[in-house]
Amino acid sequence: MAVFLSPFIIVVSIIVDLISLPNILLKSSNAFEHKYQLSADRLSNIQIDVVMLTFTKIFYGQNW
């Protein structure tokens, strides 16, 4: 049953993606910037230091 339904499900999935993806990708960035700024303003300097230290450990490994 999966062999016969797979092509149909794939085609439907591609059609749904083609219809919905442009709406997501072409949205205005104003809302994103507003949300990002709100979340960045909530972090204190100590919290930013902790986040940056974590990223440093992730990207450079244990020998950072």
PDB file of N, CA, C and O in Angstrom, chain B, residues numbered from 101:
ATOM      1  N   MET B 101       0.821  -1.190   0.000  1.00  0.00           N
ATOM      2  CA  MET B 101       0.000   0.000   0.000  1.00  0.00           C
ATOM      3  C   MET B 101       0.871   1.261   0.000  1.00  0.00           C
ATOM      4  O   MET B 101       0.558   2.248  -0.667  1.00  0.00           O
ATOM      5  N   ALA B 102       1.976   1.207   0.768  1.00  0.00           N
ATOM      6  CA  ALA B 102       2.876   2.353   0.821  1.00  0.00           C
ATOM      7  C   ALA B 102       3.527   2.625  -0.529  1.00  0.00           C
ATOM      8  O   ALA B 102       3.770   3.780  -0.880  1.00  0.00           O
ATOM      9  N   VAL B 103       3.807   1.577  -1.281  1.00  0.00           N
ATOM     10  CA  VAL B 103       4.432   1.740  -2.600  1.00  0.00           C
ATOM     11  C   VAL B 103       3.493   2.479  -3.546  1.00  0.00           C
ATOM     12  O   VAL B 103       3.936   3.297  -4.353  1.00  0.00           O
ATOM     13  N   PHE B 104       2.210   2.195  -3.448  1.00  0.00           N
ATOM     14  CA  PHE B 104       1.249   2.826  -4.352  1.00  0.00           C
ATOM     15  C   PHE B 104       0.857   4.238  -3.905  1.00  0.00           C
ATOM     16  O   PHE B 104       0.568   5.090  -4.745  1.00  0.00           O
ATOM     17  N   LEU B 105       0.845   4.490  -2.614  1.00  0.00           N
ATOM     18  CA  LEU B 105       0.432   5.806  -2.108  1.00  0.00           C
ATOM     19  C   LEU B 105       1.589   6.799  -2.014  1.00  0.00           C
ATOM     20  O   LEU B 105       1.352   8.007  -2.000  1.00  0.00           O
ATOM     21  N   SER B 106       2.809   6.332  -1.950  1.00  0.00           N
ATOM     22  CA  SER B 106       3.959   7.228  -1.794  1.00  0.00           C
ATOM     23  C   SER B 106       4.055   8.292  -2.881  1.00  0.00           C
ATOM     24  O   SER B 106       4.222   9.466  -2.551  1.00  0.00           O
ATOM     25  N   PRO B 107       3.958   7.935  -4.174  1.00  0.00           N
ATOM     26  CA  PRO B 107       4.041   8.986  -5.199  1.00  0.00           C
ATOM     27  C   PRO B 107       2.941  10.040  -5.046  1.00  0.00           C
ATOM     28  O   PRO B 107       3.191  11.230  -5.237  1.00  0.00           O
ATOM     29  N   PHE B 108       1.745   9.613  -4.709  1.00  0.00           N
ATOM     30  CA  PHE B 108       0.645  10.550  -4.520  1.00  0.00           C
ATOM     31  C   PHE B 108       0.915  11.482  -3.337  1.00  0.00           C
ATOM     32  O   PHE B 108       0.681  12.687  -3.432  1.00  0.00           O
ATOM     33  N   ILE B 109       1.398  10.939  -2.242  1.00  0.00           N
ATOM     34  CA  ILE B 109       1.694  11.750  -1.054  1.00  0.00           C
ATOM     35  C   ILE B 109       2.823  12.727  -1.336  1.00  0.00           C
ATOM     36  O   ILE B 109       2.778  13.870  -0.882  1.00  0.00           O
ATOM     37  N   ILE B 110       3.828  12.299  -2.073  1.00  0.00           N
ATOM     38  CA  ILE B 110       4.945  13.187  -2.419  1.00  0.00           C
ATOM     39  C   ILE B 110       4.464  14.337  -3.291  1.00  0.00           C
ATOM     40  O   ILE B 110       4.846  15.485  -3.061  1.00  0.00           O
ATOM     41  N   VAL B 111       3.639  14.051  -4.279  1.00  0.00           N
ATOM     42  CA  VAL B 111       3.116  15.095  -5.166  1.00  0.00           C
ATOM     43  C   VAL B 111       2.269  16.090  -4.374  1.00  0.00           C
ATOM     44  O   VAL B 111       2.398  17.300  -4.558  1.00  0.00           O
ATOM     45  N   VAL B 112       1.410  15.588  -3.501  1.00  0.00           N
ATOM     46  CA  VAL B 112       0.581  16.478  -2.674  1.00  0.00           C
ATOM     47  C   VAL B 112       1.466  17.332  -1.767  1.00  0.00           C
ATOM     48  O   VAL B 112       1.204  18.522  -1.593  1.00  0.00           O
ATOM     49  N   SER B 113       2.501  16.744  -1.195  1.00  0.00           N
ATOM     50  CA  SER B 113       3.412  17.487  -0.331  1.00  0.00           C
ATOM     51  C   SER B 113       4.116  18.610  -1.098  1.00  0.00           C
ATOM     52  O   SER B 113       4.250  19.720  -0.582  1.00  0.00           O
ATOM     53  N   ILE B 114       4.559  18.336  -2.304  1.00  0.00           N
ATOM     54  CA  ILE B 114       5.227  19.353  -3.113  1.00  0.00           C
ATOM     55  C   ILE B 114       4.251  20.482  -3.462  1.00  0.00           C
ATOM     56  O   ILE B 114       4.620  21.656  -3.422  1.00  0.00           O
ATOM     57  N   ILE B 115       3.029  20.134  -3.797  1.00  0.00           N
ATOM     58  CA  ILE B 115       2.032  21.160  -4.128  1.00  0.00           C
ATOM     59  C   ILE B 115       1.748  22.044  -2.914  1.00  0.00           C
ATOM     60  O   ILE B 115       1.668  23.267  -3.039  1.00  0.00           O
ATOM     61  N   VAL B 116       1.596  21.434  -1.754  1.00  0.00           N
ATOM     62  CA  VAL B 116       1.353  22.214  -0.531  1.00  0.00           C
ATOM     63  C   VAL B 116       2.535  23.129  -0.249  1.00  0.00           C
ATOM     64  O   VAL B 116       2.347  24.287   0.123  1.00  0.00           O
ATOM     65  N   ASP B 117       3.757  22.620  -0.422  1.00  0.00           N
ATOM     66  CA  ASP B 117       4.947  23.452  -0.211  1.00  0.00           C
ATOM     67  C   ASP B 117       4.999  24.619  -1.186  1.00  0.00           C
ATOM     68  O   ASP B 117       5.329  25.739  -0.798  1.00  0.00           O
ATOM     69  N   LEU B 118       4.677  24.366  -2.437  1.00  0.00           N
ATOM     70  CA  LEU B 118       4.713  25.430  -3.438  1.00  0.00           C
ATOM     71  C   LEU B 118       3.667  26.508  -3.157  1.00  0.00           C
ATOM     72  O   LEU B 118       3.870  27.677  -3.487  1.00  0.00           O
ATOM     73  N   ILE B 119       2.566  26.119  -2.556  1.00  0.00           N
ATOM     74  CA  ILE B 119       1.524  27.094  -2.235  1.00  0.00           C
ATOM     75  C   ILE B 119       1.859  27.870  -0.965  1.00  0.00           C
ATOM     76  O   ILE B 119       1.666  29.085  -0.919  1.00  0.00           O
ATOM     77  N   SER B 120       2.354  27.191   0.060  1.00  0.00           N
ATOM     78  CA  SER B 120       2.549  27.847   1.357  1.00  0.00           C
ATOM     79  C   SER B 120       3.915  28.503   1.523  1.00  0.00           C
ATOM     80  O   SER B 120       4.028  29.491   2.249  1.00  0.00           O
ATOM     81  N   LEU B 121       4.943  27.991   0.881  1.00  0.00           N
ATOM     82  CA  LEU B 121       6.290  28.513   1.085  1.00  0.00           C
ATOM     83  C   LEU B 121       6.471  29.968   0.646  1.00  0.00           C
ATOM     84  O   LEU B 121       7.108  30.727   1.376  1.00  0.00           O
ATOM     85  N   PRO B 122       5.948  30.397  -0.499  1.00  0.00           N
ATOM     86  CA  PRO B 122       6.121  31.814  -0.861  1.00  0.00           C
ATOM     87  C   PRO B 122       5.513  32.767   0.170  1.00  0.00           C
ATOM     88  O   PRO B 122       6.052  33.849   0.403  1.00  0.00           O
ATOM     89  N   ASN B 123       4.401  32.376   0.785  1.00  0.00           N
ATOM     90  CA  ASN B 123       3.805  33.235   1.812  1.00  0.00           C
ATOM     91  C   ASN B 123       4.727  33.388   3.010  1.00  0.00           C
ATOM     92  O   ASN B 123       4.784  34.456   3.619  1.00  0.00           O
ATOM     93  N   ILE B 124       5.438  32.343   3.345  1.00  0.00           N
ATOM     94  CA  ILE B 124       6.352  32.408   4.482  1.00  0.00           C
ATOM     95  C   ILE B 124       7.611  33.181   4.122  1.00  0.00           C
ATOM     96  O   ILE B 124       8.069  34.022   4.896  1.00  0.00           O
ATOM     97  N   LEU B 125       8.172  32.898   2.951  1.00  0.00           N
ATOM     98  CA  LEU B 125       9.441  33.524   2.568  1.00  0.00           C
ATOM     99  C   LEU B 125       9.301  34.992   2.202  1.00  0.00           C
ATOM    100  O   LEU B 125      10.248  35.759   2.370  1.00  0.00           O
ATOM    101  N   LEU B 126       8.150  35.393   1.711  1.00  0.00           N
ATOM    102  CA  LEU B 126       7.972  36.766   1.260  1.00  0.00           C
ATOM    103  C   LEU B 126       7.320  37.669   2.304  1.00  0.00           C
ATOM    104  O   LEU B 126       6.890  38.776   1.983  1.00  0.00           O
ATOM    105  N   LYS B 127       7.246  37.206   3.544  1.00  0.00           N
ATOM    106  CA  LYS B 127       6.697  38.041   4.608  1.00  0.00           C
ATOM    107  C   LYS B 127       7.626  39.216   4.875  1.00  0.00           C
ATOM    108  O   LYS B 127       8.834  39.137   4.648  1.00  0.00           O
ATOM    109  N   SER B 128       7.054  40.285   5.351  1.00  0.00           N
ATOM    110  CA  SER B 128       7.846  41.445   5.711  1.00  0.00           C
ATOM    111  C   SER B 128       8.730  41.110   6.905  1.00  0.00           C
ATOM    112  O   SER B 128       8.324  40.364   7.796  1.00  0.00           O
ATOM    113  N   SER B 129       9.906  41.647   6.919  1.00  0.00           N
ATOM    114  CA  SER B 129      10.839  41.364   8.014  1.00  0.00           C
ATOM    115  C   SER B 129      10.604  42.260   9.223  1.00  0.00           C
ATOM    116  O   SER B 129      11.288  42.109  10.236  1.00  0.00           O
ATOM    117  N   ASN B 130       9.656  43.187   9.144  1.00  0.00           N
ATOM    118  CA  ASN B 130       9.411  44.089  10.268  1.00  0.00           C
ATOM    119  C   ASN B 130       9.008  43.334  11.526  1.00  0.00           C
ATOM    120  O   ASN B 130       9.496  43.644  12.613  1.00  0.00           O
ATOM    121  N   ALA B 131       8.142  42.369  11.398  1.00  0.00           N
ATOM    122  CA  ALA B 131       7.700  41.604  12.568  1.00  0.00           C
ATOM    123  C   ALA B 131       8.851  40.795  13.145  1.00  0.00           C
ATOM    124  O   ALA B 131       8.980  40.684  14.364  1.00  0.00           O
ATOM    125  N   PHE B 132       9.684  40.231  12.289  1.00  0.00           N
ATOM    126  CA  PHE B 132      10.823  39.464  12.785  1.00  0.00           C
ATOM    127  C   PHE B 132      11.782  40.361  13.552  1.00  0.00           C
ATOM    128  O   PHE B 132      12.223  40.008  14.645  1.00  0.00           O
ATOM    129  N   GLU B 133      12.104  41.500  12.996  1.00  0.00           N
ATOM    130  CA  GLU B 133      13.021  42.418  13.669  1.00  0.00           C
ATOM    131  C   GLU B 133      12.447  42.865  15.003  1.00  0.00           C
ATOM    132  O   GLU B 133      13.180  42.990  15.984  1.00  0.00           O
ATOM    133  N   HIS B 134      11.171  43.100  15.046  1.00  0.00           N
ATOM    134  CA  HIS B 134      10.550  43.542  16.288  1.00  0.00           C
ATOM    135  C   HIS B 134      10.652  42.452  17.351  1.00  0.00           C
ATOM    136  O   HIS B 134      11.004  42.740  18.495  1.00  0.00           O
ATOM    137  N   LYS B 135      10.354  41.221  16.997  1.00  0.00           N
ATOM    138  CA  LYS B 135      10.454  40.125  17.949  1.00  0.00           C
ATOM    139  C   LYS B 135      11.888  39.914  18.385  1.00  0.00           C
ATOM    140  O   LYS B 135      12.146  39.670  19.564  1.00  0.00           O
ATOM    141  N   TYR B 136      12.829  40.004  17.453  1.00  0.00           N
ATOM    142  CA  TYR B 136      14.235  39.794  17.794  1.00  0.00           C
ATOM    143  C   TYR B 136      14.716  40.871  18.753  1.00  0.00           C
ATOM    144  O   TYR B 136      15.398  40.574  19.734  1.00  0.00           O
ATOM    145  N   GLN B 137      14.372  42.098  18.478  1.00  0.00           N
ATOM    146  CA  GLN B 137      14.792  43.185  19.358  1.00  0.00           C
ATOM    147  C   GLN B 137      14.210  43.021  20.753  1.00  0.00           C
ATOM    148  O   GLN B 137      14.905  43.281  21.736  1.00  0.00           O
ATOM    149  N   LEU B 138      12.968  42.602  20.868  1.00  0.00           N
ATOM    150  CA  LEU B 138      12.380  42.415  22.190  1.00  0.00           C
ATOM    151  C   LEU B 138      13.116  41.338  22.969  1.00  0.00           C
ATOM    152  O   LEU B 138      13.362  41.495  24.165  1.00  0.00           O
ATOM    153  N   SER B 139      13.468  40.247  22.302  1.00  0.00           N
ATOM    154  CA  SER B 139      14.148  39.179  23.019  1.00  0.00           C
ATOM    155  C   SER B 139      15.581  39.577  23.354  1.00  0.00           C
ATOM    156  O   SER B 139      16.103  39.156  24.386  1.00  0.00           O
ATOM    157  N   ALA B 140      16.228  40.371  22.514  1.00  0.00           N
ATOM    158  CA  ALA B 140      17.595  40.801  22.797  1.00  0.00           C
ATOM    159  C   ALA B 140      17.621  41.801  23.941  1.00  0.00           C
ATOM    160  O   ALA B 140      18.565  41.817  24.731  1.00  0.00           O
ATOM    161  N   ASP B 141      16.604  42.628  24.035  1.00  0.00           N
ATOM    162  CA  ASP B 141      16.569  43.617  25.107  1.00  0.00           C
ATOM    163  C   ASP B 141      16.341  42.985  26.470  1.00  0.00           C
ATOM    164  O   ASP B 141      16.687  43.588  27.486  1.00  0.00           O
ATOM    165  N   ARG B 142      15.778  41.804  26.520  1.00  0.00           N
ATOM    166  CA  ARG B 142      15.490  41.153  27.793  1.00  0.00           C
ATOM    167  C   ARG B 142      16.715  40.509  28.412  1.00  0.00           C
ATOM    168  O   ARG B 142      16.705  40.214  29.607  1.00  0.00           O
ATOM    169  N   LEU B 143      17.767  40.283  27.646  1.00  0.00           N
ATOM    170  CA  LEU B 143      18.969  39.656  28.181  1.00  0.00           C
ATOM    171  C   LEU B 143      19.837  40.685  28.892  1.00  0.00           C
ATOM    172  O   LEU B 143      20.048  41.793  28.399  1.00  0.00           O
ATOM    173  N   SER B 144      20.329  40.300  30.048  1.00  0.00           N
ATOM    174  CA  SER B 144      21.266  41.171  30.749  1.00  0.00           C
ATOM    175  C   SER B 144      22.668  40.918  30.189  1.00  0.00           C
ATOM    176  O   SER B 144      22.865  39.990  29.405  1.00  0.00           O
ATOM    177  N   ASN B 145      23.617  41.723  30.580  1.00  0.00           N
ATOM    178  CA  ASN B 145      24.988  41.550  30.087  1.00  0.00           C
ATOM    179  C   ASN B 145      25.573  40.217  30.547  1.00  0.00           C
ATOM    180  O   ASN B 145      26.331  39.585  29.811  1.00  0.00           O
ATOM    181  N   ILE B 146      25.229  39.795  31.743  1.00  0.00           N
ATOM    182  CA  ILE B 146      25.726  38.510  32.242  1.00  0.00           C
ATOM    183  C   ILE B 146      25.150  37.368  31.405  1.00  0.00           C
ATOM    184  O   ILE B 146      25.862  36.423  31.066  1.00  0.00           O
ATOM    185  N   GLN B 147      23.860  37.458  31.072  1.00  0.00           N
ATOM    186  CA  GLN B 147      23.242  36.420  30.256  1.00  0.00           C
ATOM    187  C   GLN B 147      23.848  36.373  28.860  1.00  0.00           C
ATOM    188  O   GLN B 147      24.049  35.291  28.310  1.00  0.00           O
ATOM    189  N   ILE B 148      24.137  37.520  28.290  1.00  0.00           N
ATOM    190  CA  ILE B 148      24.778  37.558  26.971  1.00  0.00           C
ATOM    191  C   ILE B 148      26.152  36.919  27.041  1.00  0.00           C
ATOM    192  O   ILE B 148      26.540  36.188  26.130  1.00  0.00           O
ATOM    193  N   ASP B 149      26.899  37.182  28.113  1.00  0.00           N
ATOM    194  CA  ASP B 149      28.219  36.565  28.280  1.00  0.00           C
ATOM    195  C   ASP B 149      28.119  35.045  28.377  1.00  0.00           C
ATOM    196  O   ASP B 149      28.949  34.331  27.816  1.00  0.00           O
ATOM    197  N   VAL B 150      27.110  34.551  29.085  1.00  0.00           N
ATOM    198  CA  VAL B 150      26.919  33.107  29.211  1.00  0.00           C
ATOM    199  C   VAL B 150      26.586  32.494  27.852  1.00  0.00           C
ATOM    200  O   VAL B 150      27.109  31.435  27.506  1.00  0.00           O
ATOM    201  N   VAL B 151      25.726  33.147  27.088  1.00  0.00           N
ATOM    202  CA  VAL B 151      25.367  32.641  25.763  1.00  0.00           C
ATOM    203  C   VAL B 151      26.583  32.635  24.853  1.00  0.00           C
ATOM    204  O   VAL B 151      26.816  31.657  24.142  1.00  0.00           O
ATOM    205  N   MET B 152      27.352  33.694  24.861  1.00  0.00           N
ATOM    206  CA  MET B 152      28.538  33.766  23.997  1.00  0.00           C
ATOM    207  C   MET B 152      29.574  32.725  24.414  1.00  0.00           C
ATOM    208  O   MET B 152      30.230  32.142  23.550  1.00  0.00           O
ATOM    209  N   LEU B 153      29.737  32.481  25.697  1.00  0.00           N
ATOM    210  CA  LEU B 153      30.661  31.454  26.166  1.00  0.00           C
ATOM    211  C   LEU B 153      30.209  30.070  25.703  1.00  0.00           C
ATOM    212  O   LEU B 153      31.032  29.238  25.321  1.00  0.00           O
ATOM    213  N   THR B 154      28.906  29.831  25.740  1.00  0.00           N
ATOM    214  CA  THR B 154      28.373  28.553  25.272  1.00  0.00           C
ATOM    215  C   THR B 154      28.640  28.368  23.784  1.00  0.00           C
ATOM    216  O   THR B 154      29.065  27.291  23.365  1.00  0.00           O
ATOM    217  N   PHE B 155      28.397  29.405  22.976  1.00  0.00           N
ATOM    218  CA  PHE B 155      28.681  29.311  21.548  1.00  0.00           C
ATOM    219  C   PHE B 155      30.171  29.091  21.296  1.00  0.00           C
ATOM    220  O   PHE B 155      30.538  28.342  20.389  1.00  0.00           O
ATOM    221  N   THR B 156      31.022  29.724  22.075  1.00  0.00           N
ATOM    222  CA  THR B 156      32.461  29.543  21.922  1.00  0.00           C
ATOM    223  C   THR B 156      32.830  28.089  22.189  1.00  0.00           C
ATOM    224  O   THR B 156      33.617  27.500  21.448  1.00  0.00           O
ATOM    225  N   LYS B 157      32.267  27.510  23.241  1.00  0.00           N
ATOM    226  CA  LYS B 157      32.543  26.102  23.547  1.00  0.00           C
ATOM    227  C   LYS B 157      32.036  25.186  22.438  1.00  0.00           C
ATOM    228  O   LYS B 157      32.700  24.209  22.090  1.00  0.00           O
ATOM    229  N   ILE B 158      30.871  25.491  21.885  1.00  0.00           N
ATOM    230  CA  ILE B 158      30.305  24.663  20.822  1.00  0.00           C
ATOM    231  C   ILE B 158      31.169  24.722  19.574  1.00  0.00           C
ATOM    232  O   ILE B 158      31.483  23.686  18.990  1.00  0.00           O
ATOM    233  N   PHE B 159      31.556  25.923  19.159  1.00  0.00           N
ATOM    234  CA  PHE B 159      32.262  26.074  17.896  1.00  0.00           C
ATOM    235  C   PHE B 159      33.735  25.704  17.979  1.00  0.00           C
ATOM    236  O   PHE B 159      34.300  25.225  16.996  1.00  0.00           O
ATOM    237  N   TYR B 160      34.368  25.914  19.124  1.00  0.00           N
ATOM    238  CA  TYR B 160      35.791  25.643  19.237  1.00  0.00           C
ATOM    239  C   TYR B 160      36.099  24.373  20.006  1.00  0.00           C
ATOM    240  O   TYR B 160      37.267  24.004  20.132  1.00  0.00           O
ATOM    241  N   GLY B 161      35.097  23.703  20.517  1.00  0.00           N
ATOM    242  CA  GLY B 161      35.317  22.439  21.229  1.00  0.00           C
ATOM    243  C   GLY B 161      35.822  22.679  22.638  1.00  0.00           C
ATOM    244  O   GLY B 161      35.706  23.779  23.177  1.00  0.00           O
ATOM    245  N   GLN B 162      36.371  21.653  23.215  1.00  0.00           N
ATOM    246  CA  GLN B 162      36.817  21.723  24.602  1.00  0.00           C
ATOM    247  C   GLN B 162      38.119  22.507  24.754  1.00  0.00           C
ATOM    248  O   GLN B 162      38.441  22.939  25.861  1.00  0.00           O
ATOM    249  N   ASN B 163      38.860  22.698  23.696  1.00  0.00           N
ATOM    250  CA  ASN B 163      40.131  23.423  23.774  1.00  0.00           C
ATOM    251  C   ASN B 163      39.976  24.894  23.469  1.00  0.00           C
ATOM    252  O   ASN B 163      40.867  25.494  22.868  1.00  0.00           O
ATOM    253  N   TRP B 164      38.900  25.473  23.855  1.00  0.00           N
ATOM    254  CA  TRP B 164      38.630  26.871  23.523  1.00  0.00           C
ATOM    255  C   TRP B 164      39.515  27.761  24.351  1.00  0.00           C
ATOM    256  O   TRP B 164      39.450  28.984  24.228  1.00  0.00           O
TER     257      TRP B 164
END
